[in-house]
Every structure is written in structure tokens, then in C-alpha cells.
Amino acid sequence: MQSFEFCYLNADGSLAATVAACCANERQAKIFAHAMKLSDTTHFEVWMGEKLVYERPERFEDSHRDDLDY
């Protein structure tokens, strides 16, 4: 199992909470992050070591849509 760190941020970007947990893979870590989300936080990140593996909302969620050919 891999070790992940879950960082929950307030609207102003300050750290609200961190949680460390072991998950079988990145998919399980993403599910765990959503399940543990604090109701008053606006953003969260999932880290595996120094690698950011998931965040919500995504910073560049819509920025690449202009590049797509429809």
C-alpha cells in the first residue's frame, strides 16, 4: 500500500486540515479524499510524496477546453 497525504484548504488558501493514510492506489486515494472532505473547505489536494496526484477543484479544469477540436 502507498502512503498519501490529504490537504484540505480554506477559501483563503490557508490549511484547514491534513490527513495521512495508506491506500492501495491513486483511485482509492481520490475516493478517500472525497469521503473525508470537510464541509467548510473549498479545495483539497492529494499528495503521494512530493507528487500532486489529485486536486479539487482543478486549477486548470477548463483552460484546455479551448484547445480541443470539436
Secondary structure, DSSP 8 states (H G I E B T S, - for coil): -EEEEEEEE-TTS-EEEEEEEEESSHHHHHHHHHHT--TT--EEEEEETTEEEEEES-TTTTTTGGGS--
